[in-house]
Amino acid sequence: MKKYIPATICFFILILFVIAPQQTATKSKPYASYPNLPAPIGDQKLLITSAGQAVEASILYSIAEHLHLDVDYRPRVLASDLYDYNTVAVVIGYSANGMTQVNRTFEEEVNRIKAIAEEVENQENALILVHLSGNYRSDRKSLQLFEQLVQRADYYIGMKENKYGSKIKHALKQFRVPATFVSELDDIRVPFNSAFR
Amino acid sequence: MKAKKHYVVGLLGLGMLIYGGMLPYFLDRMTAFMIIQINESIIDRDSGQLLITSFMYVAKYTVIFFFIYFGAFLFSRVFCQRVEMLRYLGCFIILTTSSMFLFNGLHHENLTFQTHFLTLGLLLLLQVYIPKQKYYYFIFSIILLLLIISMQWLQLIPALSSFGFGLNDMAASIKMADAYFTDNSLFNTIATIFFAAFLVIAIIFTLLIFLQRKQMDTLKRYELQEEELKETKIALVESKVYEEMTTLVHDLKTPLVTVEGLISLIEMQMKTSPDGMWRNYFNRINQSVNKMKDMISEIMHENTKKATPVSELLEYVVSHLNLDDQAIKLEVFMVENVPILYVNKIRFSRAIANLLENAVCSFTGSGGFIRINVKRDKGQVLIQIEDNGSGIRQDDLQHIWKDGFSTTNSTGIGLSFVKRVIENHGGTITVNSRPNLLTQMNIRMPEEVSESQVSV
């Protein structure tokens, strides 16, 4: 029996790892969200960019194209490049591999995103935050990116399932940002379309 | 030397561990290509392209984790030499878990520990069934490889994401892309099939190795039992032969007593006759009968020993040796003043005769020489029997004294009998042989052996 001890210990730790997050998950307070916006907030032409360089930004670009929006997808865009656009959608999601490919540190990415948000505000254009990754990217860096943008956002679309759900909702409430939470990725079409039409 | 080997293996393991940790830096282009592929597959809604990317993902992380896990396993040897010991496996668990922490810290991959502990648990469970023998590390590495491939596919099963499996950057990207255009049905199916297939292969492979080892053990046990049975059979045959011979010799005594009695009777009748010739004849018959009686006693009672000159022994043996029709030259060289041996004449002569007969047989029809040298050497009497017959192969030299061993389809008890007789007389026998050149049997007997020194 002694020879099975190491394997048993590993399985026991595994069970703890699986059970612990389920036990510690706290239900966030009820939050009054919109199924979609009652009136459009943004004009075309739309720019989609990424905060954190995760691949989800491509998903939003694909959705926007299917909605026949006048859209550009520029994940590495700078604040100085926004003169041509009336609305900016920022897809939040930190990807270590994505960051390596753009040859940029996380601090530089945060500064780029802050500068974009400020420029959008200065131009009095709409800033839409989209957080598609839900629990897949429930990390501190993604949350940090969200926190940099939320105060200047005009609309937020995110997933219902998120480890930092209560923090996100608290920030949205604090800065009075209208928000829509969806269960599936595909459900994002309607609220996103409602921002323009 | 052995400890040095452990350190070499340990250092090799450390090298693999470090290389595995650094590997993502070397696979930078592959990572970039994978990100481009995922982006393109999303924009083109191409699930085939995403599937190819998932194969690349599995390949990349399999290589990385194989180096980390196998490196840690080898490195554990520095801390404990025996694989089956708990300390070894404890070191392995600690090393791999620390490596995962470092890997996460270095590459910010957000690897979760669920998959790590599942891999470890399964690996440590399966390794129990790997035979701890020559190819242990090789078999372990194959099982580890299969398990890691299986676990990488497990990371890509979206249904398990809620339990913390596959939340690392690249797996999350692939699963989100899949969620967008197939609602995760593609990867829930494909990844589960691959995960299950590789896991089953790993388990079956382990079981096959385990069963094969069991089968080999059973075969070995059977071989040993067969050998023991053979030895017992030989001993039984030998004891039967000995028993029959003793009975036969004993039976010889009865008519001999009758002959002796009748001769005495005739002698008494002839006492009146003054014929000296008859008396001489009767004396000689009586002497022969007494000699036969002594011989029978010596055969029947192994420990009956008496002082016998070596020359008498050799004369007795050589006179019984049949060299007719053979071109064999037999020479006896004996130095003067060779001490008298205290032996059971019949048995000792039989032993020498066995050696000579073997020498004669080794010529197989061809000619040659047999030389008997007798001399004093290092306080012992050395009897050397040399011949230039076919000789004994080096491989057979260590087996010739065993009961039942024979290269000529004989009973195989001749040389074992020789060794036993010589050792019973406090002597030793050794053999040197160069086939077809010279074979030398060296019998060393102690000088001045008294009755008390001979084993009873």
Interface residues (C-beta under 8 A of the other chain):
Chain A: K2 K3 Y4 I5 P6 A7 T8 I9 C10 F11 I13 L14 F17 V18 P21 A54 V55 E56 S58 I59 Y61 S62 S95 A96 N97 G98 T100 Q101 L132 S133 N135 Y136 R137 D139 K141 E184 L185 D186
Chain B: D28 T31 A32 M34 I35 I38 N39 I42 I43 R45 E84 L86 L89 G90 F92 I93 H107 H108 E109 N110 T112 F113 Q114 F117 L118 L120 G121 L122 L124 L125 V128 S161 S162 F163 G164 L167 D169 M170 A172 S173 K175 M176 A177 A179 Y180 D183
